[in-house]
Amino acid sequence: MKTLTYTDLLGILKAKRKEKGLIQKDIAEHLDSTPQSVLNWEQNKFDMPTTKMLQYAELVGLELKIS
């Protein structure tokens, strides 16, 4: 299991989103949020709530274990 920094994780989530052909609006709709919030999270302007991060990861096909 690899340990990632928060910034690393944000980069991976964004890359996976793009790889799946999803836009920020798609993520926002699934997370009951706004595209602006997704943008702010991806740019590390605001911390992403843990529940949203886990949902985002699942949506793009990643399994996260937070300890």
Buried (B, 14 or more C-beta within 10 A) or exposed (E): EEEEEEEEBBBBBBEBBEEEEBEBEBBBBBBEBEBEBBBBBBEEEEEBEEEBBBBBBEBBEBEBEEE
